[in-house]
């Protein structure tokens, strides 16, 4: 994973997600809906969401090392949705990205950590994006791509 891409992705994720609260889920795929936060409430009027396409786990605290894929439970969509509903109304206080692979960590005010596996050779593991923003020129999206890569679309001024 390119370190410059990692830094840009992490800045974008912090802008979009840090200070946000889990507001709900969409059940067509697993998509977590987030509230606005103090960083973006004046600019974003669309829906911020986290689309999960890979295994995930909720830990009681930050794991000491990145979990391996075979250590994560394979859940069906109903079990996954139930598990994610446990995070409802919890506030994201920090965000981490893996060093070698685009594993995504959301740390909540409760101390819990949502880990989303970022490694897959054939498909995108997760996306964080804004839908239905009035200003169509402001595109916000971070994608964990196959082969442990990250791609980010973000207005330049957010990175300053």
Secondary structure as the mmCIF struct_conf table of DSSP 4:
data_model
#
loop_
_struct_conf.conf_type_id
_struct_conf.id
_struct_conf.beg_label_comp_id
_struct_conf.beg_label_asym_id
_struct_conf.beg_label_seq_id
_struct_conf.end_label_comp_id
_struct_conf.end_label_asym_id
_struct_conf.end_label_seq_id
HELX_RH_AL_P HELX_RH_AL_P1 UNK A 3 UNK A 17
TURN_TY1_P TURN_TY1_P1 UNK A 18 UNK A 19
STRN STRN1 UNK A 21 UNK A 21
STRN STRN2 UNK A 22 UNK A 26
TURN_TY1_P TURN_TY1_P2 UNK A 27 UNK A 29
STRN STRN3 UNK A 30 UNK A 34
TURN_TY1_P TURN_TY1_P3 UNK A 38 UNK A 43
BEND BEND1 UNK A 46 UNK A 46
STRN STRN4 UNK A 47 UNK A 52
BEND BEND2 UNK A 54 UNK A 54
STRN STRN5 UNK A 56 UNK A 59
BEND BEND3 UNK A 60 UNK A 61
BEND BEND4 UNK A 64 UNK A 65
HELX_LH_PP_P HELX_LH_PP_P1 UNK A 66 UNK A 68
HELX_RH_3T_P HELX_RH_3T_P1 UNK A 69 UNK A 71
BEND BEND5 UNK A 72 UNK A 72
HELX_RH_AL_P HELX_RH_AL_P2 UNK A 77 UNK A 85
TURN_TY1_P TURN_TY1_P4 UNK A 86 UNK A 89
HELX_LH_PP_P HELX_LH_PP_P2 UNK A 90 UNK A 90
STRN STRN6 UNK A 91 UNK A 91
STRN STRN7 UNK A 92 UNK A 97
BEND BEND6 UNK A 99 UNK A 101
STRN STRN8 UNK A 104 UNK A 108
TURN_TY1_P TURN_TY1_P5 UNK A 109 UNK A 110
BEND BEND7 UNK A 111 UNK A 111
STRN STRN9 UNK A 113 UNK A 116
BEND BEND8 UNK A 121 UNK A 123
STRN STRN10 UNK A 126 UNK A 131
BEND BEND9 UNK A 132 UNK A 132
BEND BEND10 UNK A 134 UNK A 134
TURN_TY1_P TURN_TY1_P6 UNK A 136 UNK A 137
STRN STRN11 UNK A 141 UNK A 145
TURN_TY1_P TURN_TY1_P7 UNK A 146 UNK A 148
STRN STRN12 UNK A 149 UNK A 153
HELX_RH_3T_P HELX_RH_3T_P2 UNK A 156 UNK A 159
#
